[in-house]
């Protein structure tokens, strides 16, 4: 890499690393401060945006922690997109930087930062100048002002992510996603001002108006949300533990866990993002007078006024939920398009997530060969087998590959079920909440065990050694 480029990347503005280890109270303080700023920014309206814009693709708002029409209309989308692209380039050796060294980590972070700023410019430009965020007054001045606001907000969010990663708990990206989903859950459960209103106000209203049948679907939404949360929590704990021993320390062994969600939730996020991207492109073409990928109509939903797909590929990727099926069954009858869309959407999520999980395992350096190499370099081997990287790789292939594929398929099925049951947040959101909370828990137990364990004992009543 050119020396000037290295110097430029190494000297980009960044949040300094703490000089000493931070206590839990300080970490909580920084995390809460950033979280509060994120919530405030998500409710600050974008100056110049039209109040009549439609809220489309709520699934994208879950994935990128955005609040459409606010300073965080794009949320963490550009940052996540840049991170995934750079990791893929690193995993395929298109770029090769040794992140085990301090200089390598600084360079890698610099490349990620430049990529994130590039995506902030590109994605904000697409949203503003494509008409997704329409200005309140025709012309070029307001779109330019909106574009500038979104750039500034995106850069601030990028540094907020750094603050949490270095001074707070866990990852800033995870924190923002968790906060966005939590706000959505509160909104869809308790907010009486949206149309249709939140689940709890809808239930109360139906009994007050002597129409208890209207409470059926809000109750189903609440129960299915709780049930899928419980299933996701149980699945998060499913794992296979493989025994490993240290060759240099005879008699000392550990158990290395291979989780069912081996590649985490990234594969299903990629699949759902791809589906939402196709729908967004179809809507853009339709609004431009070219309905080649589908037709749309305006409708009020739990998330506000939206343009709903009614035909073409866009409709095939927009399956009906339980309430819509009930309405169809009691009026015109369930259509072939509804059945086809449910089958295609479910199959796409299950197969797509399984395939992405398999590919991501190799791109992320989590494949059996890479894992075997890392463990061998750490002095670990499988008891009862010859200490050979090829032997360890063959053993890991029996567990890692099947679990990666199965785990991806299950995340796809959970996401599809959540869509059908019309849960209070998307199925991906439910999986994200469970995994992020587990990540925060793991971070606390690993980084500040002496301070966190007494808190854990008080909450659970269990003795923590």
C-alpha positions in Angstrom: 0.0 0.0 0.0 1.3 3.5 -0.9 3.0 5.3 2.0 0.9 8.4 1.6 -2.3 6.4 1.6 -1.1 4.6 4.8 -0.4 7.9 6.5 -3.8 9.3 5.4 -5.7 6.3 6.7 -3.7 6.2 9.9 -4.4 9.9 10.7 -8.2 10.0 10.1 -10.1 11.5 13.0 -11.1 8.9 15.5 -12.3 8.4 19.1 -9.2 7.8 21.3 -8.9 4.5 23.1 -9.1 4.7 27.0 -5.6 4.8 28.6 -6.7 2.4 31.3 -9.4 -0.2 31.8 -12.8 1.4 32.5 -15.0 0.4 35.4 -18.5 -0.8 34.8 -20.1 2.5 36.0 -18.1 4.5 33.5 -19.0 2.1 30.6 -22.7 2.3 31.6 -22.5 6.1 31.6 -21.0 6.4 28.2 -23.4 3.8 26.8 -26.4 5.6 28.3 -25.3 9.0 27.0 -24.9 7.7 23.4 -28.2 5.9 23.6 -30.0 9.0 24.8 -28.4 11.0 21.9 -29.5 8.3 19.4 -33.1 8.5 20.6 -33.1 12.3 20.5 -31.7 12.3 16.9 -34.3 9.7 15.8 -37.1 12.0 16.8 -35.7 15.2 15.4 -37.5 15.8 12.1 -35.5 16.3 9.0 -35.8 20.0 8.0 -37.5 20.4 4.6 -39.0 16.9 4.3 -42.7 16.7 3.3 -45.1 15.5 6.0 -47.0 13.4 3.5 -44.2 10.9 2.8 -45.1 7.3 3.0 -43.5 4.8 5.5 -42.4 1.9 3.4 -40.4 -1.3 4.2 -40.6 -1.3 8.0 -38.3 -4.3 7.9 -35.5 -2.0 6.7 -36.1 0.3 9.6 -35.7 -2.6 12.0 -32.4 -3.7 10.3 -30.8 -0.3 10.1 -32.2 1.3 13.2 -33.7 4.1 11.3 -36.6 6.5 11.9 -37.9 7.6 8.5 -38.3 11.4 8.2 -35.9 12.1 11.0 -32.2 12.9 11.1 -31.7 9.1 11.3 -33.7 8.3 8.2 -30.9 6.0 7.1 -29.8 4.9 10.5 -26.8 2.6 10.6 -27.4 1.4 7.0 -24.3 3.0 5.4 -22.0 1.9 8.3 -23.2 -1.7 8.2 -23.1 -1.8 4.4 -19.5 -0.5 4.4 -18.5 -3.0 7.2 -19.9 -6.0 5.3 -18.3 -5.0 2.0 -14.9 -4.5 3.6 -15.1 -7.8 5.6 -16.0 -9.6 2.4 -13.0 -8.0 0.5 -10.8 -9.0 3.4 -12.2 -12.5 3.6 -11.6 -13.1 -0.1 -8.1 -11.6 0.0 -9.0 -8.7 -2.4 -7.5 -6.6 0.3 -5.1 -8.1 2.8 -4.3 -6.3 6.1 -2.8 -8.1 9.1 -5.2 -7.0 11.8 -3.2 -8.8 14.5 -0.8 -5.8 14.6 -1.7 -2.3 15.9 -0.8 -0.7 12.6 -2.9 -3.2 10.7 -5.9 -2.5 12.9 -5.5 1.2 12.4 -5.3 0.8 8.6 -8.3 -1.5 8.5 -10.4 0.9 10.6 -9.3 3.7 8.4 -10.5 1.8 5.3 -13.8 1.0 7.0 -14.3 4.7 7.9 -13.6 5.9 4.3 -16.0 3.2 3.0 -18.7 4.3 5.6 -18.5 7.9 4.6 -18.7 6.9 0.9 -21.9 4.9 1.7 -23.3 7.8 3.7 -22.9 10.1 0.7 -24.3 7.5 -1.8 -27.2 6.1 0.2 -28.4 9.6 1.4 -28.2 10.8 -2.2 -30.3 7.9 -3.4 -33.0 8.5 -0.7 -33.2 12.3 -1.2 -32.9 12.6 -4.9 -34.9 9.5 -5.9 -38.0 10.9 -4.1 -38.1 8.5 -1.2 -37.7 11.5 1.0 -39.8 14.2 -0.8 -39.2 17.9 0.0 -42.1 20.0 1.3 -41.5 22.5 -1.5 -40.5 21.6 -5.1 -37.0 22.6 -6.2 -33.4 21.8 -5.6 -32.6 23.9 -2.5 -34.5 21.8 0.1 -33.2 18.4 -1.2 -29.7 19.8 -0.9 -30.3 21.0 2.7 -31.8 17.5 3.5 -28.8 15.8 2.0 -26.4 17.9 4.0 -28.4 17.2 7.3 -28.3 13.4 6.6 -24.6 13.5 5.9 -23.8 15.3 9.2 -26.1 13.0 11.1 -24.5 9.9 9.5 -21.0 11.0 10.4 -22.0 11.8 14.0 -23.6 8.3 14.2 -20.4 6.8 12.9 -18.4 8.4 15.8 -21.1 7.5 18.3 -20.6 3.8 17.3 -16.8 4.3 18.0 -17.6 5.8 21.4 -19.6 2.8 22.5 -17.1 0.3 21.1 -14.2 1.9 22.9 -15.8 3.5 26.0 -19.1 1.7 26.5 -20.5 -1.8 26.5 -20.5 -4.0 23.4 -21.0 -2.5 19.9 -22.6 0.8 19.1 -24.3 -0.8 16.0 -25.9 -3.4 18.2 -27.0 -0.8 20.7 -28.7 1.3 18.0 -30.5 -1.7 16.6 -31.7 -2.8 20.0 -32.9 0.7 20.8 -34.7 1.0 17.4 -36.5 -2.3 17.9 -37.4 -1.5 21.5 -38.9 1.8 20.4 -40.9 0.0 17.7 -42.2 -2.6 20.1 -43.4 0.1 22.5 -45.0 1.9 19.6 -46.8 -1.1 18.1 -47.9 -2.4 21.5 -48.9 0.8 23.4 -49.3 3.8 21.0 -53.0 4.7 20.6 -52.2 7.5 18.1 -51.0 5.5 15.1 -53.4 4.0 12.5 -54.2 1.2 13.2 -53.5 1.8 16.9 -51.1 -0.2 19.0 -52.1 -3.7 20.1 -53.0 -3.0 23.8 -55.1 0.1 23.0 -56.8 -1.8 20.2 -57.8 -4.6 22.6 -59.2 -2.1 25.1 -61.1 -0.2 22.4 -62.6 -3.4 21.0 -64.1 -4.4 24.4 -65.3 -0.8 25.1 -67.1 -0.8 21.8 -68.6 -4.3 22.4 -66.7 -5.8 19.5 -64.5 -8.4 21.2 -63.8 -10.1 17.8 -61.6 -7.1 16.9 -59.3 -7.9 19.8 -58.5 -11.3 18.3 -55.6 -10.3 16.0 -53.9 -7.9 18.4 -54.0 -10.7 21.0 -52.5 -13.1 18.5 -49.8 -10.6 17.7 -48.8 -10.2 21.3 -48.9 -14.0 22.0 -46.9 -14.8 18.8 -44.3 -12.2 19.6 -43.8 -13.6 23.1 -43.7 -17.2 21.8 -41.1 -16.4 19.1 -39.0 -14.5 21.7 -39.1 -17.7 23.9 -38.2 -19.9 20.9 -35.4 -17.6 19.9 -34.0 -17.5 23.4 -34.0 -21.3 23.6 -32.4 -21.7 20.1 -29.7 -19.2 21.1 -28.6 -21.7 23.8 -28.5 -24.7 21.5 -24.9 -25.7 20.8 -22.5 -28.6 20.4 -19.5 -28.6 22.8 -16.3 -30.2 21.4 -13.5 -31.3 23.8 -10.1 -29.7 23.2 -6.9 -30.1 25.2 -3.6 -28.1 25.5 -0.7 -30.2 24.2 1.8 -28.4 26.4 -0.4 -28.7 29.6 -1.1 -32.3 30.1 -4.5 -32.9 31.8 -5.8 -29.4 31.1 -8.8 -29.4 28.7 -11.7 -27.1 27.6 -15.0 -27.5 25.8 -15.2 -25.4 22.6 -18.9 -24.6 21.8 -20.3 -24.6 18.3 -23.6 -22.7 18.4 -26.6 -23.5 16.3 -26.5 -19.9 15.2 -22.9 -20.3 14.2 -22.8 -17.4 11.7 -25.1 -15.3 13.9 -27.9 -13.4 12.2 -26.0 -11.9 9.4 -27.2 -14.4 6.7 -30.9 -13.7 7.3 -30.2 -10.0 7.5 -28.6 -10.2 4.1 -31.5 -12.2 2.6 -34.2 -9.9 4.1 -32.2 -6.8 3.0 -32.0 -8.3 -0.5 -35.8 -8.8 -0.6 -36.5 -5.3 0.7 -34.0 -3.9 -1.8 -35.9 -5.6 -4.7 -39.2 -4.2 -3.3 -37.7 -0.7 -3.0 -36.4 -0.9 -6.6 -39.8 -2.1 -7.8 -41.6 0.8 -5.9 -39.1 3.3 -7.4 -39.7 2.0 -10.9 -43.5 2.0 -10.3 -43.5 5.6 -9.1 -41.4 6.5 -12.2 -44.1 5.0 -14.4 -42.4 1.7 -15.1 -44.2 -1.1 -13.2 -42.1 -3.9 -14.6 -41.4 -5.4 -11.2 -44.8 -4.9 -9.7 -47.7 -2.6 -9.0 -48.6 -0.8 -5.7 -51.5 0.9 -4.0 -51.7 3.1 -0.9 -53.0 1.6 2.4 -52.9 2.3 6.1 -50.9 -0.2 8.2 -49.6 -0.6 11.7 -46.6 1.4 10.6 -48.4 4.3 8.9 -49.4 5.1 5.3 -47.6 2.7 2.9 -47.7 1.7 -0.7 -48.5 -2.0 -0.7 -47.5 -4.3 -3.5 -50.5 -5.7 -5.4 -48.9 -7.4 -8.4 -45.8 -8.7 -10.1 -42.5 -9.8 -8.4 -43.0 -7.2 -5.6 -46.3 -8.8 -4.6 -44.8 -12.3 -4.8 -42.2 -11.1 -2.2 -44.9 -9.5 0.0 -46.7 -12.4 1.7 -50.0 -11.8 3.5 -50.2 -12.0 7.3 -52.8 -13.9 9.3 -55.3 -11.1 9.5 -55.1 -10.4 5.7 -55.7 -14.1 5.1 -58.7 -14.1 7.4 -60.2 -11.0 5.5 -59.6 -12.7 2.2 -61.1 -16.0 3.4 -64.3 -14.3 4.6 -64.8 -12.0 1.6 -63.4 -12.9 -1.8 -61.6 -16.0 -0.8 -57.8 -16.6 -0.5 -56.2 -16.0 -3.9 -53.6 -18.0 -5.7 -51.2 -15.0 -5.5 -51.5 -15.0 -1.6 -50.7 -18.7 -1.4 -47.8 -18.4 -3.9 -46.3 -15.4 -2.1 -46.4 -17.3 1.2 -44.6 -20.3 -0.3 -42.1 -18.3 -2.3 -41.3 -15.9 0.5 -40.8 -18.7 3.1 -38.7 -20.8 0.7 -36.6 -17.8 -0.2 -35.9 -16.9 3.4 -35.1 -20.5 4.5 -33.0 -21.5 1.5 -31.4 -18.1 1.1 -30.4 -17.8 4.8 -29.0 -21.3 4.7 -27.0 -20.6 1.6 -25.8 -17.2 2.8 -24.8 -18.8 6.1 -22.6 -21.3 4.3 -21.0 -18.6 2.2 -20.5 -16.2 5.1 -18.8 -19.0 7.1 -16.0 -18.9 4.6 -16.0 -15.1 4.0 -15.8 -14.5 7.7 -13.0 -16.9 8.3 -15.2 -19.3 10.4 -14.9 -22.3 8.1 -13.5 -25.6 9.5 -10.0 -25.1 8.0 -9.6 -21.5 9.4 -10.9 -22.5 12.8 -8.6 -25.6 13.0 -5.6 -23.4 12.0 -6.4 -20.8 14.7 -6.8 -23.5 17.4 -3.7 -25.3 16.4 -1.7 -22.1 16.6 -3.1 -21.6 20.1 -1.8 -25.0 21.1 -5.2 -26.8 21.1 -6.0 -30.2 19.7 -8.7 -32.9 19.9 -8.0 -35.5 22.6 -7.5 -39.0 21.2 -6.6 -37.8 17.7 -3.2 -37.1 16.1 -2.2 -33.4 16.5 -2.6 -32.5 12.8 -4.5 -29.6 11.3 -6.0 -31.8 8.6 -7.4 -34.2 11.2 -8.9 -31.3 13.2 -10.4 -29.8 10.0 -12.1 -33.1 9.1 -13.6 -33.3 12.6 -14.9 -29.7 12.5 -16.5 -30.3 9.1 -18.9 -32.8 10.7 -20.2 -30.2 13.1 -19.6 -26.6 11.8 -20.9 -27.0 8.3 -24.2 -28.7 9.2 -24.8 -26.3 12.1 -24.1 -23.3 9.9 -26.6 -24.4 7.3 -29.2 -25.6 9.8 -28.9 -22.4 11.9 -29.3 -20.2 8.8 -32.4 -22.2 7.7 -34.0 -21.9 11.1 -33.5 -18.1 11.3 -35.2 -17.9 7.9 -38.1 -19.9 9.2 -38.5 -17.8 12.3 -38.5 -14.6 10.2 -41.1 -16.1 7.8 -43.3 -17.2 10.7 -43.1 -13.7 12.3 -44.3 -12.2 9.0 -47.3 -14.7 8.8 -48.3 -14.2 12.4 -47.8 -10.4 12.2 -45.8 -10.0 15.3 -45.2 -6.6 16.9 -41.8 -6.4 15.2 -40.3 -8.3 12.4 -38.9 -11.8 13.0 -35.4 -10.6 12.2 -36.0 -8.0 14.9 -36.9 -10.7 17.4 -33.7 -12.6 16.6 -31.6 -9.5 16.7 -32.9 -8.5 20.2 -32.1 -12.0 21.6 -28.6 -12.1 20.0 -27.7 -8.5 20.9 -28.8 -9.0 24.6 -26.7 -12.2 24.7 -23.7 -10.3 23.2 -24.1 -7.6 25.8 -24.3 -10.2 28.6 -21.2 -12.0 27.3 -19.3 -8.7 27.0 -20.1 -7.8 30.7 -19.1 -11.3 32.0 -15.8 -11.3 30.0 -14.7 -7.6 30.4 -15.9 -6.7 33.9 -16.5 -10.0 35.7 -15.6 -8.7 39.2 -18.2 -5.9 39.0 -20.9 -7.7 37.0 -20.9 -11.0 38.9 -22.3 -9.5 42.2 -25.1 -7.8 40.1 -25.8 -11.2 38.4 -26.0 -12.9 41.8 -28.5 -10.4 43.1 -30.7 -10.7 40.0 -30.6 -14.5 39.7 -29.9 -15.6 43.3 -27.1 -17.9 42.0 -23.6 -18.0 43.3 -21.2 -17.0 40.5 -17.6 -18.2 40.9 
